[in-house]
């Protein structure tokens, strides 16, 4: 560890998909001089700038790491509701940094090891042999709220728990505009042609590396044909029968909340 890392800082430590946290009613990341102080060995220590006025670091530990006394391991899903958006987004930064570090250890041009390039943009890697630079990558995705005659389409993705529904989403292809991606994804996933595509907003989603671009649109008709691969079930809902759905800071939650507000005045 560097001298800077021996100063107290907030540590965003992951064991597999779970992050180490402390507290009860007020959940926080550990504030430590060194994770060894609580019996943890960490690797891939990466600086994350500042968090609440203190240095912040991302790190990984073994998948079967013990739970230090007074701490617990938790997945990030729902952490925004439990601990607030500031901790949630900083945890996302940490998860992305570890993801990028793992996938950029070698040069894509000559295959030689890559190292950090502190004179470039944050997280940039430079090849130790040919000098080629690799910059952090984002995967743009569209997320879409489809309406038809005042009803909202929500779907159960195979990755979601049974009974949980959300709006549809998909990654943008290399030769597509965002609007093209909306049309293609909606046709592929639920068999619907859509019109009146309107931009709603955007959101980073570093789980691990997405940028979500949200749209609203209308379906030409209401005949749903699910793909049976990603989407297990989809249906039309009115504001008074919305099923279990996303909450918190996600743009998916904001799309559903906007639909309810426009159709109920609430």
C-alpha positions as CSV (number, residue, x, y, z in Angstrom):
1,X,0.0,0.0,0.0
2,X,1.1,3.6,-0.7
3,X,1.5,6.2,2.1
4,X,-1.8,7.8,0.9
5,X,-3.6,4.4,1.3
6,X,-2.4,4.1,4.9
7,X,-4.5,7.2,5.8
8,X,-8.1,6.5,6.8
9,X,-10.4,6.2,3.9
10,X,-13.6,4.6,2.7
11,X,-13.1,1.1,1.3
12,X,-15.5,-0.4,-1.2
13,X,-14.5,-4.0,-0.9
14,X,-16.1,-6.7,-2.9
15,X,-16.2,-10.5,-2.3
16,X,-17.8,-11.8,-5.5
17,X,-20.9,-9.7,-6.2
18,X,-21.3,-8.6,-2.5
19,X,-19.8,-5.5,-0.9
20,X,-18.6,-5.1,2.7
21,X,-20.8,-2.7,4.7
22,X,-21.2,-1.6,8.3
23,X,-24.0,-0.1,10.4
24,X,-27.6,-0.7,11.2
25,X,-30.0,2.1,10.5
26,X,-27.2,4.1,8.9
27,X,-25.4,1.8,6.4
28,X,-21.9,2.9,5.3
29,X,-18.8,1.7,3.6
30,X,-15.9,0.8,6.0
31,X,-13.8,3.8,7.1
32,X,-10.3,2.2,7.6
33,X,-6.6,2.9,7.3
34,X,-6.1,-0.6,6.1
35,X,-8.5,-3.6,5.6
36,X,-6.0,-5.7,7.4
37,X,-7.1,-3.9,10.5
38,X,-10.3,-5.9,10.4
39,X,-8.7,-9.1,9.2
40,X,-9.2,-8.8,5.4
41,X,-6.6,-9.4,2.7
42,X,-7.4,-7.4,-0.4
43,X,-6.1,-7.1,-3.9
44,X,-6.6,-4.9,-7.0
45,X,-6.7,-1.7,-4.8
46,X,-7.8,1.1,-7.0
47,X,-8.2,4.8,-6.1
48,X,-11.8,6.3,-6.4
49,X,-11.1,9.9,-5.6
50,X,-13.1,11.3,-2.6
51,X,-16.2,10.1,-0.8
52,X,-17.7,12.2,2.0
53,X,-14.4,14.2,2.2
54,X,-12.2,11.2,2.6
55,X,-10.1,9.2,0.1
56,X,-12.0,6.2,-1.3
57,X,-10.7,2.9,-2.7
58,X,-12.1,-0.1,-4.5
59,X,-10.7,-3.5,-3.7
60,X,-11.4,-7.2,-4.0
61,X,-11.0,-10.1,-1.6
62,X,-11.5,-13.8,-1.7
63,X,-14.9,-15.1,-2.7
64,X,-15.2,-16.9,0.6
65,X,-13.9,-14.0,2.7
66,X,-15.1,-14.1,6.4
67,X,-17.5,-11.5,7.7
68,X,-15.5,-9.2,10.1
69,X,-17.2,-8.5,13.4
70,X,-19.6,-5.5,13.1
71,X,-19.7,-5.8,9.2
72,X,-21.8,-7.6,6.7
73,X,-21.7,-8.6,3.0
74,X,-24.5,-7.4,0.7
75,X,-25.3,-7.3,-3.0
76,X,-25.9,-3.8,-4.5
77,X,-29.4,-4.4,-5.6
78,X,-31.7,-2.2,-3.5
79,X,-28.8,-0.5,-1.7
80,X,-30.0,2.9,-3.0
81,X,-33.3,2.4,-1.0
82,X,-31.6,1.1,2.1
83,X,-28.5,3.3,2.3
84,X,-29.3,6.2,-0.1
85,X,-28.1,7.2,-3.6
86,X,-24.7,8.6,-2.7
87,X,-23.3,5.3,-1.3
88,X,-25.1,3.4,-4.1
89,X,-23.5,5.4,-6.9
90,X,-20.0,5.4,-5.3
91,X,-20.3,1.6,-5.0
92,X,-21.2,1.5,-8.7
93,X,-18.0,3.5,-9.4
94,X,-16.0,0.9,-7.4
95,X,-17.6,-2.0,-9.2
96,X,-17.0,-0.5,-12.6
97,X,-13.3,0.3,-11.7
98,X,-12.7,-3.4,-10.7
99,X,-14.5,-4.6,-13.8
100,X,-12.4,-2.3,-16.1
101,X,-9.2,-3.3,-14.3
102,X,-9.9,-7.0,-14.8
103,X,-10.5,-6.5,-18.5
104,X,-7.7,-4.2,-19.4
105,X,-4.7,-5.9,-18.0
106,X,-3.2,-6.5,-21.4
107,X,-2.8,-4.5,-24.6
108,X,-5.4,-5.2,-27.3
109,X,-2.8,-4.3,-30.0
110,X,0.3,-6.4,-29.1
111,X,-0.8,-8.4,-26.0
112,X,1.8,-7.0,-23.6
113,X,0.9,-6.0,-20.0
114,X,-0.8,-2.7,-19.5
115,X,-0.4,-0.3,-16.6
116,X,-2.2,2.7,-15.3
117,X,-1.5,6.0,-17.1
118,X,-2.0,8.7,-14.4
119,X,-1.1,11.5,-16.9
120,X,-4.2,10.6,-18.9
121,X,-7.9,10.5,-18.1
122,X,-8.9,8.5,-15.0
123,X,-8.6,4.7,-15.4
124,X,-6.7,4.9,-18.7
125,X,-4.3,2.1,-19.3
126,X,-1.0,2.3,-21.3
127,X,0.7,-0.7,-22.9
128,X,4.2,-1.2,-21.4
129,X,5.6,-2.2,-24.8
130,X,4.0,-0.3,-27.7
131,X,2.5,2.5,-25.6
132,X,-1.1,2.1,-27.0
133,X,-3.7,3.7,-24.7
134,X,-7.0,2.1,-23.7
135,X,-9.7,4.3,-22.3
136,X,-12.6,3.1,-20.1
137,X,-15.5,1.8,-22.2
138,X,-19.2,2.2,-21.8
139,X,-21.9,0.0,-23.3
140,X,-24.9,2.2,-24.3
141,X,-28.3,0.7,-23.8
142,X,-31.9,1.9,-24.4
143,X,-34.6,1.4,-21.8
144,X,-38.1,1.9,-23.0
145,X,-41.6,2.6,-21.6
146,X,-44.2,1.5,-24.2
147,X,-47.8,2.7,-23.9
148,X,-51.0,1.7,-25.8
149,X,-54.4,3.3,-25.2
150,X,-53.3,4.5,-21.7
151,X,-51.8,1.2,-20.6
152,X,-48.1,0.5,-19.9
153,X,-46.2,-2.6,-21.0
154,X,-44.2,-4.3,-18.3
155,X,-42.3,-7.5,-18.6
156,X,-40.7,-10.2,-16.5
157,X,-37.1,-10.8,-17.6
158,X,-35.7,-14.3,-17.0
159,X,-33.1,-12.7,-14.7
160,X,-35.8,-11.2,-12.4
161,X,-37.7,-12.9,-9.6
162,X,-41.1,-14.4,-10.5
163,X,-43.7,-11.7,-10.3
164,X,-41.3,-8.8,-10.7
165,X,-42.0,-6.6,-13.8
166,X,-40.1,-3.7,-15.4
167,X,-39.8,-1.8,-18.6
168,X,-37.8,-3.2,-21.5
169,X,-34.2,-2.6,-22.3
170,X,-31.4,-3.7,-24.7
171,X,-28.0,-2.8,-25.9
172,X,-27.3,-0.5,-28.9
173,X,-25.7,-2.1,-31.9
174,X,-22.6,-0.6,-33.5
175,X,-24.5,0.6,-36.6
176,X,-27.7,1.8,-34.9
177,X,-29.0,5.1,-33.7
178,X,-30.6,5.1,-30.3
179,X,-34.1,5.2,-32.0
180,X,-33.2,2.3,-34.2
181,X,-32.2,0.3,-31.2
182,X,-35.6,1.1,-29.6
183,X,-37.5,-0.2,-32.6
184,X,-35.4,-3.3,-33.0
185,X,-35.4,-4.3,-29.3
186,X,-39.1,-3.8,-28.9
187,X,-39.8,-5.9,-32.0
188,X,-37.4,-8.6,-30.9
189,X,-38.4,-8.9,-27.3
190,X,-42.2,-8.4,-27.4
191,X,-43.1,-8.3,-31.1
192,X,-44.3,-4.7,-31.1
193,X,-43.8,-1.9,-33.7
194,X,-43.5,1.4,-31.9
195,X,-43.9,5.0,-32.9
196,X,-43.6,8.5,-31.4
197,X,-40.3,7.7,-29.8
198,X,-39.4,10.4,-27.3
199,X,-36.3,10.9,-25.2
200,X,-36.9,10.8,-21.4
201,X,-33.5,10.9,-19.7
202,X,-30.3,9.0,-19.2
203,X,-28.4,7.4,-16.3
204,X,-25.1,5.8,-15.7
205,X,-25.5,2.1,-14.8
206,X,-22.1,0.8,-13.9
207,X,-23.2,-2.8,-13.2
208,X,-20.8,-3.4,-14.8
209,X,-20.5,-0.8,-17.6
210,X,-23.8,0.5,-19.1
211,X,-25.1,3.9,-19.9
212,X,-28.9,3.7,-19.9
213,X,-30.7,6.1,-22.3
214,X,-34.5,6.1,-21.6
215,X,-37.3,6.6,-24.1
216,X,-41.1,6.7,-24.1
217,X,-43.1,5.5,-27.1
218,X,-46.4,4.2,-28.3
219,X,-47.2,0.7,-29.7
220,X,-49.0,0.5,-33.0
221,X,-51.1,-2.3,-31.6
222,X,-51.3,-4.3,-28.4
223,X,-50.5,-7.8,-29.7
224,X,-47.6,-9.1,-27.6
225,X,-45.3,-11.9,-28.7
226,X,-42.6,-12.5,-26.1
227,X,-39.3,-13.8,-27.4
228,X,-39.2,-16.6,-24.8
229,X,-35.5,-16.1,-24.3
230,X,-34.9,-12.9,-22.4
231,X,-38.5,-12.1,-21.7
232,X,-40.6,-14.7,-20.0
233,X,-43.9,-12.8,-19.7
234,X,-45.2,-9.4,-20.7
235,X,-48.5,-7.7,-20.2
236,X,-50.4,-4.4,-20.3
237,X,-51.0,-2.6,-17.0
238,X,-53.1,0.4,-15.9
239,X,-52.0,2.7,-13.1
240,X,-54.3,0.9,-10.6
241,X,-52.8,-2.6,-11.2
242,X,-49.1,-2.0,-11.5
243,X,-47.3,-5.2,-10.2
244,X,-44.1,-5.5,-8.2
245,X,-41.7,-3.1,-10.0
246,X,-38.4,-1.2,-9.7
247,X,-38.1,1.5,-7.0
248,X,-35.3,3.8,-5.9
249,X,-33.0,5.8,-8.1
250,X,-33.1,3.7,-11.3
251,X,-34.4,5.3,-14.5
252,X,-36.6,2.2,-14.9
253,X,-38.4,3.3,-11.7
254,X,-38.6,6.9,-12.9
255,X,-40.2,5.7,-16.2
256,X,-42.9,3.8,-14.3
257,X,-43.5,6.6,-11.8
258,X,-43.8,9.1,-14.7
259,X,-46.5,6.9,-16.3
260,X,-48.5,6.7,-13.1
261,X,-48.2,10.4,-12.4
262,X,-49.4,11.4,-15.9
263,X,-52.4,9.1,-15.8
264,X,-53.4,9.7,-12.2
265,X,-52.2,13.2,-11.5
266,X,-50.3,11.9,-8.5
